[in-house]
Amino acid sequence: MAEIRTRFAPSPTGYLHIGGVRTALFSWLVARQAGGKFILRIDDTDSERNKVEALQPILDGFRWLGIDWDEGPEIDGPFAPYYQSQRNHLYVDAASQLLAAGKAYPCYMTTDEIKAERDASEKAKKPYVHRGKHRQSTPDDCLKLYNEKKTAIRLKVPDDELIKINDLIRGDVEWQSNLIGDPIILRPDGRALYNFATVIDDVGMQISHVIRAAEHLSNTPVQVLVYLALGAPMPFFAHVPVVNEPNSKKKLSKRDMKKFVTSDVLKKLNAVGWTNEQIEIRDDLNPATVSFYKELGYLPEGLVNYLARLGWSLDDHSEIILLKEMVAKFSLDRVNNAPASFDPDKLFWVAGEYMKVLPLDKKVDGALPFMQKAGFINSVPSPVELETLRKVIDATGDRLKIFSDILPYGAPFFKADPDYDLKSLAKRVAKEGVPELLKTFSVSLHALSDFSAASIETTLKDFCLAGNHNTGMLIHALRVSTTGIEVGPGVFDCLYILGKEESLRRINLALDLIAK
């Protein structure tokens, strides 16, 4: 059996989109499952729409996710992707060959002439199917005309033929050639159009499986005709259904992304250091892009797992599927032909499942940059800072779903004083009888020689039992007085992490505040 070779060919007209990544992942999995090759090719032939600033996030996103590619120019390290803008000479050569073979022709019709043809077809209520004036000219005449005056080159679409493919996801799909106009394959300035360039590259790179978004299905008949004109072997096609917006039947589109930057999204990005002004000018800080999840500290393994399950299933129950198992068992016949809806809540859950089993050292490594960027930990962390962070993460447990979650949980342990929530102070500390309770319990804390979480817990329970005090009321008061907030790691862990001296200082600080 021939080697399985797949590719992904994004255009740098926007940032790495969730739907595009899902398609790339499916293509990558097909290659990896078969021990084949996966190629990354940048479709940058449309220079008017390309965004230079969008290219690097695409490459960074693939590398972060672990979607690696196997070929390309070797430039100072790993393979670079192929760039179609650097391969135009191949497209010109191929177009010249088709001219010489009588399968393409030069088109000198003006825009006004083509518009007149289209208007006449509309007036006659017939579909417009362009057939150029030099379609019947001999190959020698076509070459002579073209060499004398460069112009657009059109592919000659055969008459009265049925164009068919057996799509590996959609089944049999067919088109009538009589409804397809002769497409331009080379512009007058010699630049190739997408439908031509992509086939020349797929043939040259021996791509066996073209796996791409459903929106490219409309390009397929023209591309099939190019394969036939070249006499090249046809690849297998698989058109992956679109990804819809959350709770919607509308496609998750690059053109409509601003609406996803909700007030909640802004808060999350603000929390990790992005200003509203920066977010406004950055298309990639958006829940529809990969960069957004990297910025918030999602584990890439969780995002890959979620995207693989977005339209594909291993069986009727598995949600958490490790990459090794995906590679071993992925197949296109289990890709759903219906659109899948993007669900941020489910993605967050999947991310949390991966975080649960991440070793503590790796959690510290992942959370540290967020604490440093927020200014809670020095750029060169001290051993004390690292040990405190380690204790906080350990105590936070399964509450840590993504790395940026460390900010609200970790901040109270690195600030000189807690940022007291005044409502929480009034509710938990200023309540009748609580200040006296805290003062009395502080004496018990001060007397402890073993200031471990277990020892603090035993002391508190004994204290409440002996004095018939409300355990919950004291726990809430201790948490708010020492951290300033009502949520976080267990209160006994909080006191242990802060240490005896700091815990007692903060309790007194809270008591002083409510006394004013």
Residue, then its C-alpha position, 0 to 999 in steps of 0.5 A: m500500500a502506498e504511503i498515506r500523506t496528508r496536509f493542512a493548508p491554511s491561508p494567513t488571512g486570519y488567526l488559527h481558528i478552532g474549526g481549522v485546527r479541528t480539521a488539521l487534527f483529523s488530517w494529522l491523526v489519519a497520517r499518524q495512525a497509518g505511520g504516514k506523513f503530515i505536511l503543513r503548507i501555507d496558502d498565501t497566494d492571495s497577497e491582497r488578503n494575507k496578514v503577515e501578523a497572522l502567520q506566526p500565531i498559526l505556527d506557534g499554535f500548531r507547535w503548542l498543540g503538538i501537531d507537528w509536520d514531517e517535511g519542509p525547508e530546514i531553516d535553523g531547526p525544525f522543518a518550516p512549512y511550505y509557502q505557495s508564494q515561493r512555488n509559483h514557478l511550478y504553477v506557471d510551468a504546469a499551466s504552460q504544459l496544459l496550454a501545450a496539451g490543448k487543455a487550457y487556453p488564453c482568455y483576452m475577454t474584458t471584464d465588461e465582456i464577461k459581465a455582458e455575457r453574465d447579464a444575458s444569461e440572467k436575462a434568459k434565466k439560464p445559469y451562467v457558464h463561461r466558455g472563452k473565445h479561444r477555447q477551440s483554438t489549436p494548442d499552437d495558436c494558444l501558445k503563440l497568442y500567450n507568448e505574444k501577450k500574457t493574459a489569464i489562462r483558463l482550464k478547458v472544462p469538458d462538455d457533457e461529463l459527470i464529475k464524481i468523487n466518493d467522499l470518505i465522510r459524505g459518500d458519493v458526490e457528483w457535479q455536471s460539467n456543463l454547469i461549470g465555467d472554464p476557470i482561470i488557473l493563472r492570472p494575467d500577472g502570472r500568479a496562480l489561483y487557489n484551485f490550481a495551485t493547491v492541486i499542483d502542490d498536492v500532486g507534487m507532494q504526493i498527497s494521498h488524502v485531502i482532508r479539509a473543511a466542508e466549505h471546500l467541497s464547492n472547489t472540488p469539481v474544478q480541482v478534480l478537472v485539474y487532476l484529470a487534465l494533468g493525468a495525475p492520480m486522484p487523492f481520496f477526499a474527505h470534507v469535514p463538517v463545519v463547527n457551529e457556534p455554541n448553542s447555535k446552527k450557525k457556523l463558527s466563522k472568522r468573519d464574525m468573531k468580535k461578538f464572542v469577546t463578551s464581558d466575561v471573556l474580557k474579565k478572563l483576559n484582563a485577569v491574565g494581564w491584557t488590557n481592553e485596548q490590547i484585546e480590541i486590536r488583537d483578533d487572536l484573543n478570542p474564544a474562537t482561536v487557539s491563542f485564547y486558550k493558550e493565553l488562559g493556561y489551558l493544557p494543550e492535551g485537553l484542547v486536542n482531546y476536546l477538538a478530536r471529540l468534536g465530531w468524532s467518536l471512539d465509541d459510544h461513551s469515551e470522552i477522555i481519550l489520550l493522544k496515544e489511543m487517538v493515534a492508534k484508533f482514529s478513523l474517518d468512518r467515525v467522523n459525523n457528517a453533521p455539524a458539531s457545536f462548539d461547547p466552551d463549558k465542555l472544553f473547560w471540563v475536559a481541560g480540568e480532567y487533564m489537569k487533575v492527573l498532571p504531576l504537581d511539578k508540572k502544575v507549578d511550572g505552568a502556573l508560575p508564569f501567570m503569577q510572575k506576569a501578575g507581579f505576585i512572584n519575582s521574574v527570578p523566583s526565590p526558593v521560598e516563593l516556589e515552595t509557597l506556590r507549590k503548597v498553594i497548588d497542592a492545597t487547591g487540588d481539583r479547583l485548578k482547571i487551567f493554569s490561570d486559575i492560580l491567580p485568584y487562589g494564589a494571590p492572597f498568599f503573595k500579597a503583603d495584606p489581603d484585599y479584603d472584600l468588605k461585604s465578606l468582612a461584614k458577613r463573616v467577621a463583623k457578625e455578632g460574637v465572631p470578633e470575640l471568637l476569633k480573638t479567643f481562638s487566636v490564643s489557641l493558634h499561638a500556642l500550637s507548636d505543630f502548625s500543620a494543617a492537620s494540627i490546626e484542624t484538630t485544634l479548631k474542632d476541639f476548641c469548638l467542641a469544648g466551647n460549644h461554638n459554631t464550627g462553620m462560623l469560625i471557619h468562614a471567619l478565619r478564611v476571610s480574615t486571613t485571605g480576604i475572600e470566601v473561596g479558595p483552598g481549605v482554611f486549614d491549608c490556608l493557615y498552614i501555608l501562611g504560617k503562624e505569625e502571618s496568620l495571627r497578624r492577618i486575623n488582627l488586621a481584619l479585627d482592626l478593620i471592622a473595629k474602625 
